[in-house]
Amino acid sequence: MKLLPIGIQTFSELIQKNYVYVDKTNTIYNMIMTGKWYFLSRPRRFGKSLLVSTLADIFNGNRELFKGLAIDALPYDWKKHPVVMISFADIPAMNVETLEKGLKSVIE
């Protein structure tokens, strides 16, 4: 029996360690192929980090992670694209100045 991925936020870890994963890659494929800009708003602890991690693995061309999932059978090119991920959880934001300083530090 597969384990539930409680507290796991990276797609690759979920797949490689054989945790339960509800396949949403068909929806992600549709987002990639039909949209231009998206604002993703979800409540806390509702899968935003996992979604971003899944997108990063798709854009990094990690097709082997998606074997048996919906996107693997769809006409996606699996070309590697540059991915920049910034975690705001690691940036102190007590006020506008510290947020700006933290963002500059991460970007540099």
Biopython code that builds the backbone (N, CA, C, O; Angstrom):
import numpy as np
from Bio.PDB.StructureBuilder import StructureBuilder

atoms = [
    (1, "MET", "N", (0.838, -1.180, 0.000)),
    (1, "MET", "CA", (0.000, 0.000, 0.000)),
    (1, "MET", "C", (0.883, 1.243, 0.000)),
    (1, "MET", "O", (1.855, 1.327, 0.751)),
    (2, "LYS", "N", (0.533, 2.208, -0.853)),
    (2, "LYS", "CA", (1.309, 3.439, -0.934)),
    (2, "LYS", "C", (1.051, 4.319, 0.285)),
    (2, "LYS", "O", (-0.032, 4.305, 0.869)),
    (3, "LEU", "N", (2.077, 5.083, 0.651)),
    (3, "LEU", "CA", (1.955, 6.016, 1.768)),
    (3, "LEU", "C", (1.342, 7.320, 1.296)),
    (3, "LEU", "O", (1.451, 7.682, 0.125)),
    (4, "LEU", "N", (0.691, 8.028, 2.225)),
    (4, "LEU", "CA", (0.165, 9.355, 1.924)),
    (4, "LEU", "C", (1.305, 10.360, 2.048)),
    (4, "LEU", "O", (2.119, 10.257, 2.965)),
    (5, "PRO", "N", (1.374, 11.325, 1.144)),
    (5, "PRO", "CA", (2.501, 12.260, 1.125)),
    (5, "PRO", "C", (2.297, 13.467, 2.055)),
    (5, "PRO", "O", (2.310, 14.609, 1.595)),
    (6, "ILE", "N", (2.116, 13.228, 3.317)),
    (6, "ILE", "CA", (1.868, 14.312, 4.262)),
    (6, "ILE", "C", (3.152, 15.118, 4.456)),
    (6, "ILE", "O", (4.183, 14.584, 4.866)),
    (7, "GLY", "N", (3.067, 16.411, 4.154)),
    (7, "GLY", "CA", (4.207, 17.306, 4.324)),
    (7, "GLY", "C", (5.214, 17.272, 3.193)),
    (7, "GLY", "O", (6.229, 17.964, 3.270)),
    (8, "ILE", "N", (4.976, 16.495, 2.145)),
    (8, "ILE", "CA", (5.916, 16.419, 1.020)),
    (8, "ILE", "C", (5.476, 17.417, -0.042)),
    (8, "ILE", "O", (4.325, 17.408, -0.478)),
    (9, "GLN", "N", (6.406, 18.280, -0.452)),
    (9, "GLN", "CA", (6.056, 19.358, -1.364)),
    (9, "GLN", "C", (6.785, 19.289, -2.694)),
    (9, "GLN", "O", (6.639, 20.187, -3.523)),
    (10, "THR", "N", (7.568, 18.241, -2.916)),
    (10, "THR", "CA", (8.281, 18.138, -4.187)),
    (10, "THR", "C", (7.776, 16.937, -4.978)),
    (10, "THR", "O", (7.689, 15.818, -4.473)),
    (11, "PHE", "N", (7.449, 17.213, -6.234)),
    (11, "PHE", "CA", (6.888, 16.184, -7.105)),
    (11, "PHE", "C", (7.847, 15.010, -7.265)),
    (11, "PHE", "O", (7.431, 13.855, -7.187)),
    (12, "SER", "N", (9.118, 15.296, -7.486)),
    (12, "SER", "CA", (10.081, 14.215, -7.717)),
    (12, "SER", "C", (10.169, 13.275, -6.519)),
    (12, "SER", "O", (10.255, 12.060, -6.694)),
    (13, "GLU", "N", (10.148, 13.820, -5.310)),
    (13, "GLU", "CA", (10.194, 12.975, -4.108)),
    (13, "GLU", "C", (8.941, 12.108, -4.011)),
    (13, "GLU", "O", (9.019, 10.927, -3.673)),
    (14, "LEU", "N", (7.805, 12.692, -4.303)),
    (14, "LEU", "CA", (6.540, 11.955, -4.275)),
    (14, "LEU", "C", (6.581, 10.745, -5.210)),
    (14, "LEU", "O", (6.176, 9.645, -4.837)),
    (15, "ILE", "N", (7.071, 10.963, -6.419)),
    (15, "ILE", "CA", (7.109, 9.904, -7.420)),
    (15, "ILE", "C", (8.195, 8.884, -7.104)),
    (15, "ILE", "O", (7.941, 7.680, -7.137)),
    (16, "GLN", "N", (9.394, 9.351, -6.800)),
    (16, "GLN", "CA", (10.526, 8.447, -6.576)),
    (16, "GLN", "C", (10.350, 7.577, -5.338)),
    (16, "GLN", "O", (10.854, 6.455, -5.291)),
    (17, "LYS", "N", (9.635, 8.089, -4.333)),
    (17, "LYS", "CA", (9.420, 7.310, -3.113)),
    (17, "LYS", "C", (8.068, 6.607, -3.106)),
    (17, "LYS", "O", (7.647, 6.046, -2.094)),
    (18, "ASN", "N", (7.387, 6.647, -4.270)),
    (18, "ASN", "CA", (6.145, 5.896, -4.483)),
    (18, "ASN", "C", (5.011, 6.270, -3.526)),
    (18, "ASN", "O", (4.304, 5.400, -3.018)),
    (19, "TYR", "N", (4.846, 7.571, -3.286)),
    (19, "TYR", "CA", (3.721, 8.045, -2.486)),
    (19, "TYR", "C", (2.466, 8.113, -3.357)),
    (19, "TYR", "O", (2.556, 8.068, -4.584)),
    (20, "VAL", "N", (1.319, 8.220, -2.735)),
    (20, "VAL", "CA", (0.064, 8.418, -3.455)),
    (20, "VAL", "C", (0.129, 9.763, -4.177)),
    (20, "VAL", "O", (0.507, 10.773, -3.583)),
    (21, "TYR", "N", (-0.236, 9.771, -5.447)),
    (21, "TYR", "CA", (-0.297, 11.011, -6.222)),
    (21, "TYR", "C", (-1.574, 10.997, -7.051)),
    (21, "TYR", "O", (-1.809, 10.069, -7.826)),
    (22, "VAL", "N", (-2.391, 12.021, -6.888)),
    (22, "VAL", "CA", (-3.596, 12.177, -7.703)),
    (22, "VAL", "C", (-3.164, 12.912, -8.966)),
    (22, "VAL", "O", (-2.742, 14.067, -8.907)),
    (23, "ASP", "N", (-3.271, 12.237, -10.106)),
    (23, "ASP", "CA", (-2.747, 12.759, -11.369)),
    (23, "ASP", "C", (-3.546, 13.970, -11.843)),
    (23, "ASP", "O", (-4.707, 13.855, -12.236)),
    (24, "LYS", "N", (-2.898, 15.128, -11.798)),
    (24, "LYS", "CA", (-3.492, 16.368, -12.288)),
    (24, "LYS", "C", (-2.740, 16.874, -13.519)),
    (24, "LYS", "O", (-2.907, 18.023, -13.929)),
    (25, "THR", "N", (-1.908, 16.003, -14.104)),
    (25, "THR", "CA", (-1.059, 16.467, -15.193)),
    (25, "THR", "C", (-1.824, 16.795, -16.468)),
    (25, "THR", "O", (-1.325, 17.563, -17.290)),
    (26, "ASN", "N", (-3.006, 16.244, -16.657)),
    (26, "ASN", "CA", (-3.829, 16.628, -17.804)),
    (26, "ASN", "C", (-4.242, 18.095, -17.686)),
    (26, "ASN", "O", (-4.192, 18.840, -18.665)),
    (27, "THR", "N", (-4.643, 18.497, -16.507)),
    (27, "THR", "CA", (-5.016, 19.896, -16.258)),
    (27, "THR", "C", (-3.805, 20.808, -16.384)),
    (27, "THR", "O", (-3.903, 21.903, -16.938)),
    (28, "ILE", "N", (-2.654, 20.357, -15.869)),
    (28, "ILE", "CA", (-1.425, 21.147, -15.971)),
    (28, "ILE", "C", (-1.035, 21.308, -17.441)),
    (28, "ILE", "O", (-0.638, 22.395, -17.861)),
    (29, "TYR", "N", (-1.145, 20.243, -18.214)),
    (29, "TYR", "CA", (-0.863, 20.304, -19.653)),
    (29, "TYR", "C", (-1.762, 21.344, -20.319)),
    (29, "TYR", "O", (-1.291, 22.162, -21.109)),
    (30, "ASN", "N", (-3.050, 21.311, -20.002)),
    (30, "ASN", "CA", (-3.981, 22.283, -20.585)),
    (30, "ASN", "C", (-3.611, 23.711, -20.195)),
    (30, "ASN", "O", (-3.732, 24.627, -21.009)),
    (31, "MET", "N", (-3.166, 23.904, -18.963)),
    (31, "MET", "CA", (-2.709, 25.234, -18.533)),
    (31, "MET", "C", (-1.511, 25.679, -19.362)),
    (31, "MET", "O", (-1.460, 26.815, -19.833)),
    (32, "ILE", "N", (-0.556, 24.785, -19.536)),
    (32, "ILE", "CA", (0.668, 25.112, -20.273)),
    (32, "ILE", "C", (0.357, 25.443, -21.730)),
    (32, "ILE", "O", (0.899, 26.402, -22.279)),
    (33, "MET", "N", (-0.497, 24.668, -22.343)),
    (33, "MET", "CA", (-0.735, 24.786, -23.775)),
    (33, "MET", "C", (-1.735, 25.872, -24.162)),
    (33, "MET", "O", (-1.698, 26.355, -25.294)),
    (34, "THR", "N", (-2.623, 26.268, -23.257)),
    (34, "THR", "CA", (-3.675, 27.201, -23.661)),
    (34, "THR", "C", (-3.596, 28.565, -22.999)),
    (34, "THR", "O", (-4.240, 29.502, -23.471)),
    (35, "GLY", "N", (-2.851, 28.710, -21.952)),
    (35, "GLY", "CA", (-2.865, 29.965, -21.223)),
    (35, "GLY", "C", (-1.640, 30.809, -21.449)),
    (35, "GLY", "O", (-0.657, 30.365, -22.041)),
    (36, "LYS", "N", (-1.711, 32.032, -20.969)),
    (36, "LYS", "CA", (-0.573, 32.928, -21.035)),
    (36, "LYS", "C", (-0.138, 33.296, -19.625)),
    (36, "LYS", "O", (1.019, 33.082, -19.261)),
    (37, "TRP", "N", (-1.034, 33.838, -18.839)),
    (37, "TRP", "CA", (-0.738, 34.223, -17.460)),
    (37, "TRP", "C", (-1.773, 33.603, -16.533)),
    (37, "TRP", "O", (-2.962, 33.551, -16.850)),
    (38, "TYR", "N", (-1.303, 33.138, -15.388)),
    (38, "TYR", "CA", (-2.211, 32.594, -14.385)),
    (38, "TYR", "C", (-1.865, 33.165, -13.025)),
    (38, "TYR", "O", (-0.695, 33.350, -12.689)),
    (39, "PHE", "N", (-2.888, 33.438, -12.256)),
    (39, "PHE", "CA", (-2.725, 33.777, -10.847)),
    (39, "PHE", "C", (-3.276, 32.587, -10.074)),
    (39, "PHE", "O", (-4.473, 32.304, -10.123)),
    (40, "LEU", "N", (-2.405, 31.902, -9.368)),
    (40, "LEU", "CA", (-2.813, 30.702, -8.639)),
    (40, "LEU", "C", (-3.032, 31.052, -7.172)),
    (40, "LEU", "O", (-2.081, 31.306, -6.432)),
    (41, "SER", "N", (-4.267, 31.060, -6.773)),
    (41, "SER", "CA", (-4.610, 31.389, -5.395)),
    (41, "SER", "C", (-5.282, 30.182, -4.762)),
    (41, "SER", "O", (-6.317, 29.713, -5.236)),
    (42, "ARG", "N", (-4.687, 29.687, -3.694)),
    (42, "ARG", "CA", (-5.254, 28.543, -2.978)),
    (42, "ARG", "C", (-5.016, 28.771, -1.495)),
    (42, "ARG", "O", (-4.109, 29.516, -1.124)),
    (43, "PRO", "N", (-5.808, 28.151, -0.649)),
    (43, "PRO", "CA", (-5.590, 28.299, 0.795)),
    (43, "PRO", "C", (-4.251, 27.682, 1.222)),
    (43, "PRO", "O", (-3.648, 26.900, 0.486)),
    (44, "ARG", "N", (-3.813, 28.043, 2.395)),
    (44, "ARG", "CA", (-2.593, 27.445, 2.955)),
    (44, "ARG", "C", (-2.733, 25.929, 2.991)),
    (44, "ARG", "O", (-3.821, 25.392, 3.200)),
    (45, "ARG", "N", (-1.612, 25.256, 2.782)),
    (45, "ARG", "CA", (-1.539, 23.787, 2.864)),
    (45, "ARG", "C", (-2.459, 23.118, 1.829)),
    (45, "ARG", "O", (-3.036, 22.065, 2.097)),
    (46, "PHE", "N", (-2.589, 23.731, 0.658)),
    (46, "PHE", "CA", (-3.512, 23.219, -0.343)),
    (46, "PHE", "C", (-2.828, 22.888, -1.662)),
    (46, "PHE", "O", (-3.488, 22.842, -2.700)),
    (47, "GLY", "N", (-1.509, 22.655, -1.642)),
    (47, "GLY", "CA", (-0.820, 22.130, -2.801)),
    (47, "GLY", "C", (-0.161, 23.109, -3.754)),
    (47, "GLY", "O", (0.197, 22.727, -4.868)),
    (48, "LYS", "N", (0.010, 24.367, -3.347)),
    (48, "LYS", "CA", (0.660, 25.322, -4.250)),
    (48, "LYS", "C", (2.107, 24.928, -4.523)),
    (48, "LYS", "O", (2.547, 24.940, -5.672)),
    (49, "SER", "N", (2.841, 24.584, -3.488)),
    (49, "SER", "CA", (4.256, 24.217, -3.657)),
    (49, "SER", "C", (4.400, 22.959, -4.498)),
    (49, "SER", "O", (5.302, 22.876, -5.331)),
    (50, "LEU", "N", (3.536, 21.989, -4.299)),
    (50, "LEU", "CA", (3.582, 20.763, -5.100)),
    (50, "LEU", "C", (3.279, 21.065, -6.564)),
    (50, "LEU", "O", (3.920, 20.506, -7.453)),
    (51, "LEU", "N", (2.316, 21.938, -6.824)),
    (51, "LEU", "CA", (1.992, 22.317, -8.200)),
    (51, "LEU", "C", (3.192, 22.999, -8.857)),
    (51, "LEU", "O", (3.539, 22.678, -9.993)),
    (52, "VAL", "N", (3.819, 23.927, -8.160)),
    (52, "VAL", "CA", (4.982, 24.625, -8.716)),
    (52, "VAL", "C", (6.133, 23.648, -8.944)),
    (52, "VAL", "O", (6.831, 23.744, -9.954)),
    (53, "SER", "N", (6.337, 22.722, -8.032)),
    (53, "SER", "CA", (7.374, 21.704, -8.187)),
    (53, "SER", "C", (7.086, 20.808, -9.401)),
    (53, "SER", "O", (8.004, 20.449, -10.139)),
    (54, "THR", "N", (5.829, 20.452, -9.602)),
    (54, "THR", "CA", (5.441, 19.638, -10.753)),
    (54, "THR", "C", (5.709, 20.394, -12.047)),
    (54, "THR", "O", (6.246, 19.830, -13.001)),
    (55, "LEU", "N", (5.335, 21.673, -12.080)),
    (55, "LEU", "CA", (5.609, 22.501, -13.255)),
    (55, "LEU", "C", (7.115, 22.584, -13.522)),
    (55, "LEU", "O", (7.547, 22.502, -14.671)),
    (56, "ALA", "N", (7.906, 22.745, -12.470)),
    (56, "ALA", "CA", (9.362, 22.821, -12.634)),
    (56, "ALA", "C", (9.907, 21.539, -13.245)),
    (56, "ALA", "O", (10.759, 21.593, -14.132)),
    (57, "ASP", "N", (9.429, 20.382, -12.784)),
    (57, "ASP", "CA", (9.899, 19.113, -13.349)),
    (57, "ASP", "C", (9.467, 18.952, -14.806)),
    (57, "ASP", "O", (10.203, 18.381, -15.610)),
    (58, "ILE", "N", (8.294, 19.447, -15.144)),
    (58, "ILE", "CA", (7.854, 19.404, -16.550)),
    (58, "ILE", "C", (8.755, 20.301, -17.388)),
    (58, "ILE", "O", (9.260, 19.874, -18.426)),
    (59, "PHE", "N", (8.962, 21.538, -16.950)),
    (59, "PHE", "CA", (9.765, 22.485, -17.726)),
    (59, "PHE", "C", (11.248, 22.126, -17.745)),
    (59, "PHE", "O", (11.974, 22.551, -18.644)),
    (60, "ASN", "N", (11.705, 21.353, -16.769)),
    (60, "ASN", "CA", (13.083, 20.860, -16.781)),
    (60, "ASN", "C", (13.241, 19.634, -17.677)),
    (60, "ASN", "O", (14.348, 19.118, -17.835)),
    (61, "GLY", "N", (12.145, 19.172, -18.260)),
    (61, "GLY", "CA", (12.198, 18.049, -19.193)),
    (61, "GLY", "C", (12.375, 16.701, -18.533)),
    (61, "GLY", "O", (12.871, 15.770, -19.167)),
    (62, "ASN", "N", (11.982, 16.567, -17.272)),
    (62, "ASN", "CA", (12.150, 15.315, -16.521)),
    (62, "ASN", "C", (11.037, 14.323, -16.841)),
    (62, "ASN", "O", (10.264, 13.941, -15.963)),
    (63, "ARG", "N", (10.963, 13.918, -18.076)),
    (63, "ARG", "CA", (9.865, 13.066, -18.536)),
    (63, "ARG", "C", (9.783, 11.746, -17.777)),
    (63, "ARG", "O", (8.688, 11.224, -17.565)),
    (64, "GLU", "N", (10.925, 11.199, -17.365)),
    (64, "GLU", "CA", (10.920, 9.898, -16.687)),
    (64, "GLU", "C", (10.082, 9.914, -15.410)),
    (64, "GLU", "O", (9.555, 8.878, -15.006)),
    (65, "LEU", "N", (9.952, 11.080, -14.772)),
    (65, "LEU", "CA", (9.123, 11.181, -13.568)),
    (65, "LEU", "C", (7.633, 11.040, -13.881)),
    (65, "LEU", "O", (6.839, 10.739, -12.990)),
    (66, "PHE", "N", (7.253, 11.253, -15.132)),
    (66, "PHE", "CA", (5.846, 11.317, -15.511)),
    (66, "PHE", "C", (5.362, 10.058, -16.239)),
    (66, "PHE", "O", (4.266, 10.044, -16.798)),
    (67, "LYS", "N", (6.178, 9.010, -16.231)),
    (67, "LYS", "CA", (5.766, 7.750, -16.872)),
    (67, "LYS", "C", (4.485, 7.234, -16.227)),
    (67, "LYS", "O", (4.393, 7.124, -15.004)),
    (68, "GLY", "N", (3.508, 6.922, -17.057)),
    (68, "GLY", "CA", (2.237, 6.407, -16.569)),
    (68, "GLY", "C", (1.229, 7.476, -16.188)),
    (68, "GLY", "O", (0.081, 7.159, -15.878)),
    (69, "LEU", "N", (1.639, 8.739, -16.205)),
    (69, "LEU", "CA", (0.706, 9.834, -15.905)),
    (69, "LEU", "C", (0.152, 10.399, -17.209)),
    (69, "LEU", "O", (0.692, 10.140, -18.285)),
    (70, "ALA", "N", (-0.918, 11.163, -17.109)),
    (70, "ALA", "CA", (-1.632, 11.658, -18.296)),
    (70, "ALA", "C", (-0.731, 12.433, -19.244)),
    (70, "ALA", "O", (-0.810, 12.242, -20.458)),
    (71, "ILE", "N", (0.120, 13.299, -18.720)),
    (71, "ILE", "CA", (0.932, 14.156, -19.593)),
    (71, "ILE", "C", (1.926, 13.360, -20.439)),
    (71, "ILE", "O", (2.346, 13.818, -21.501)),
    (72, "ASP", "N", (2.296, 12.185, -19.974)),
    (72, "ASP", "CA", (3.242, 11.356, -20.726)),
    (72, "ASP", "C", (2.655, 10.913, -22.061)),
    (72, "ASP", "O", (3.399, 10.696, -23.018)),
    (73, "ALA", "N", (1.354, 10.776, -22.140)),
    (73, "ALA", "CA", (0.691, 10.339, -23.378)),
    (73, "ALA", "C", (0.244, 11.518, -24.249)),
    (73, "ALA", "O", (-0.266, 11.314, -25.350)),
    (74, "LEU", "N", (0.431, 12.733, -23.766)),
    (74, "LEU", "CA", (0.001, 13.916, -24.510)),
    (74, "LEU", "C", (1.155, 14.467, -25.348)),
    (74, "LEU", "O", (2.315, 14.177, -25.058)),
    (75, "PRO", "N", (0.856, 15.256, -26.380)),
    (75, "PRO", "CA", (1.907, 15.745, -27.283)),
    (75, "PRO", "C", (2.710, 16.924, -26.719)),
    (75, "PRO", "O", (2.734, 18.003, -27.311)),
    (76, "TYR", "N", (3.351, 16.716, -25.599)),
    (76, "TYR", "CA", (4.229, 17.744, -25.023)),
    (76, "TYR", "C", (5.648, 17.484, -25.516)),
    (76, "TYR", "O", (6.043, 16.325, -25.639)),
    (77, "ASP", "N", (6.429, 18.532, -25.802)),
    (77, "ASP", "CA", (7.737, 18.340, -26.440)),
    (77, "ASP", "C", (8.866, 17.961, -25.468)),
    (77, "ASP", "O", (9.912, 17.496, -25.924)),
    (78, "TRP", "N", (8.702, 18.134, -24.184)),
    (78, "TRP", "CA", (9.682, 17.772, -23.154)),
    (78, "TRP", "C", (11.029, 18.453, -23.343)),
    (78, "TRP", "O", (12.059, 17.947, -22.898)),
    (79, "LYS", "N", (11.015, 19.603, -24.005)),
    (79, "LYS", "CA", (12.217, 20.406, -24.131)),
    (79, "LYS", "C", (12.536, 21.027, -22.776)),
    (79, "LYS", "O", (11.632, 21.391, -22.024)),
    (80, "LYS", "N", (13.815, 21.145, -22.474)),
    (80, "LYS", "CA", (14.218, 21.755, -21.209)),
    (80, "LYS", "C", (14.117, 23.270, -21.331)),
    (80, "LYS", "O", (14.614, 23.864, -22.287)),
    (81, "HIS", "N", (13.461, 23.887, -20.343)),
    (81, "HIS", "CA", (13.299, 25.338, -20.292)),
    (81, "HIS", "C", (13.928, 25.851, -19.004)),
    (81, "HIS", "O", (13.987, 25.120, -18.016)),
    (82, "PRO", "N", (14.397, 27.094, -18.997)),
    (82, "PRO", "CA", (14.948, 27.642, -17.753)),
    (82, "PRO", "C", (13.852, 27.779, -16.694)),
    (82, "PRO", "O", (12.737, 28.208, -16.991)),
    (83, "VAL", "N", (14.179, 27.414, -15.479)),
    (83, "VAL", "CA", (13.224, 27.496, -14.365)),
    (83, "VAL", "C", (13.880, 28.263, -13.226)),
    (83, "VAL", "O", (14.991, 27.941, -12.803)),
    (84, "VAL", "N", (13.190, 29.270, -12.741)),
    (84, "VAL", "CA", (13.644, 30.021, -11.577)),
    (84, "VAL", "C", (12.578, 29.863, -10.499)),
    (84, "VAL", "O", (11.425, 30.249, -10.691)),
    (85, "MET", "N", (12.971, 29.300, -9.379)),
    (85, "MET", "CA", (12.022, 29.126, -8.270)),
    (85, "MET", "C", (12.524, 29.949, -7.085)),
    (85, "MET", "O", (13.671, 29.817, -6.658)),
    (86, "ILE", "N", (11.655, 30.783, -6.572)),
    (86, "ILE", "CA", (11.973, 31.583, -5.394)),
    (86, "ILE", "C", (10.964, 31.242, -4.314)),
    (86, "ILE", "O", (9.757, 31.378, -4.512)),
    (87, "SER", "N", (11.464, 30.799, -3.176)),
    (87, "SER", "CA", (10.578, 30.508, -2.050)),
    (87, "SER", "C", (10.499, 31.729, -1.146)),
    (87, "SER", "O", (11.497, 32.145, -0.557)),
    (88, "PHE", "N", (9.327, 32.288, -1.046)),
    (88, "PHE", "CA", (9.140, 33.441, -0.182)),
    (88, "PHE", "C", (9.172, 33.042, 1.290)),
    (88, "PHE", "O", (9.286, 33.905, 2.161)),
    (89, "ALA", "N", (9.074, 31.757, 1.574)),
    (89, "ALA", "CA", (9.154, 31.278, 2.953)),
    (89, "ALA", "C", (10.539, 31.538, 3.538)),
    (89, "ALA", "O", (10.691, 31.663, 4.753)),
    (90, "ASP", "N", (11.555, 31.619, 2.665)),
    (90, "ASP", "CA", (12.928, 31.824, 3.122)),
    (90, "ASP", "C", (13.335, 33.292, 3.169)),
    (90, "ASP", "O", (14.468, 33.608, 3.533)),
    (91, "ILE", "N", (12.431, 34.187, 2.806)),
    (91, "ILE", "CA", (12.752, 35.612, 2.753)),
    (91, "ILE", "C", (12.055, 36.327, 3.909)),
    (91, "ILE", "O", (10.828, 36.307, 4.004)),
    (92, "PRO", "N", (12.842, 36.964, 4.793)),
    (92, "PRO", "CA", (12.208, 37.703, 5.895)),
    (92, "PRO", "C", (11.431, 38.896, 5.334)),
    (92, "PRO", "O", (11.923, 39.612, 4.462)),
    (93, "ALA", "N", (10.224, 39.100, 5.838)),
    (93, "ALA", "CA", (9.381, 40.176, 5.307)),
    (93, "ALA", "C", (8.640, 40.876, 6.431)),
    (93, "ALA", "O", (7.410, 40.902, 6.464)),
    (94, "MET", "N", (9.403, 41.438, 7.344)),
    (94, "MET", "CA", (8.779, 42.166, 8.452)),
    (94, "MET", "C", (8.180, 43.486, 7.965)),
    (94, "MET", "O", (7.231, 44.004, 8.553)),
    (95, "ASN", "N", (8.747, 44.018, 6.887)),
    (95, "ASN", "CA", (8.245, 45.253, 6.286)),
    (95, "ASN", "C", (8.705, 45.284, 4.825)),
    (95, "ASN", "O", (9.375, 44.359, 4.366)),
    (96, "VAL", "N", (8.352, 46.325, 4.107)),
    (96, "VAL", "CA", (8.669, 46.420, 2.684)),
    (96, "VAL", "C", (10.184, 46.410, 2.452)),
    (96, "VAL", "O", (10.668, 45.789, 1.506)),
    (97, "GLU", "N", (10.914, 47.093, 3.310)),
    (97, "GLU", "CA", (12.367, 47.194, 3.137)),
    (97, "GLU", "C", (13.051, 45.831, 3.274)),
    (97, "GLU", "O", (13.910, 45.492, 2.461)),
    (98, "THR", "N", (12.679, 45.043, 4.294)),
    (98, "THR", "CA", (13.323, 43.734, 4.475)),
    (98, "THR", "C", (12.911, 42.766, 3.364)),
    (98, "THR", "O", (13.706, 41.928, 2.939)),
    (99, "LEU", "N", (11.678, 42.885, 2.902)),
    (99, "LEU", "CA", (11.244, 42.056, 1.782)),
    (99, "LEU", "C", (12.064, 42.397, 0.542)),
    (99, "LEU", "O", (12.552, 41.499, -0.143)),
    (100, "GLU", "N", (12.216, 43.673, 0.253)),
    (100, "GLU", "CA", (12.990, 44.105, -0.917)),
    (100, "GLU", "C", (14.445, 43.645, -0.806)),
    (100, "GLU", "O", (15.015, 43.149, -1.777)),
    (101, "LYS", "N", (15.035, 43.807, 0.358)),
    (101, "LYS", "CA", (16.431, 43.384, 0.572)),
    (101, "LYS", "C", (16.561, 41.864, 0.398)),
    (101, "LYS", "O", (17.508, 41.391, -0.230)),
    (102, "GLY", "N", (15.618, 41.107, 0.947)),
    (102, "GLY", "CA", (15.636, 39.653, 0.824)),
    (102, "GLY", "C", (15.502, 39.207, -0.618)),
    (102, "GLY", "O", (16.224, 38.312, -1.057)),
    (103, "LEU", "N", (14.583, 39.818, -1.366)),
    (103, "LEU", "CA", (14.400, 39.479, -2.775)),
    (103, "LEU", "C", (15.650, 39.780, -3.590)),
    (103, "LEU", "O", (16.052, 38.980, -4.435)),
    (104, "LYS", "N", (16.257, 40.918, -3.340)),
    (104, "LYS", "CA", (17.500, 41.268, -4.051)),
    (104, "LYS", "C", (18.591, 40.258, -3.752)),
    (104, "LYS", "O", (19.337, 39.861, -4.647)),
    (105, "SER", "N", (18.685, 39.843, -2.506)),
    (105, "SER", "CA", (19.695, 38.861, -2.115)),
    (105, "SER", "C", (19.491, 37.529, -2.823)),
    (105, "SER", "O", (20.450, 36.926, -3.303)),
    (106, "VAL", "N", (18.247, 37.069, -2.888)),
    (106, "VAL", "CA", (17.943, 35.798, -3.546)),
    (106, "VAL", "C", (18.231, 35.890, -5.053)),
    (106, "VAL", "O", (18.788, 34.960, -5.637)),
    (107, "ILE", "N", (17.860, 36.985, -5.664)),
    (107, "ILE", "CA", (18.050, 37.150, -7.102)),
    (107, "ILE", "C", (19.533, 37.222, -7.462)),
    (107, "ILE", "O", (19.960, 36.687, -8.485)),
    (108, "GLU", "N", (20.317, 37.893, -6.606)),
    (108, "GLU", "CA", (21.768, 37.986, -6.862)),
    (108, "GLU", "C", (22.392, 36.631, -6.756)),
    (108, "GLU", "O", (23.602, 36.493, -6.935)),
]
sb = StructureBuilder()
sb.init_structure("model")
sb.init_model(0)
sb.init_chain("A")
sb.init_seg("    ")
for serial, (resi, resn, name, xyz) in enumerate(atoms, 1):
    if name == "N":
        sb.init_residue(resn, " ", resi, " ")
    sb.init_atom(name, np.array(xyz, "f"), 0.0, 1.0, " ", f" {name:<3s}", serial, name[0])
structure = sb.get_structure()
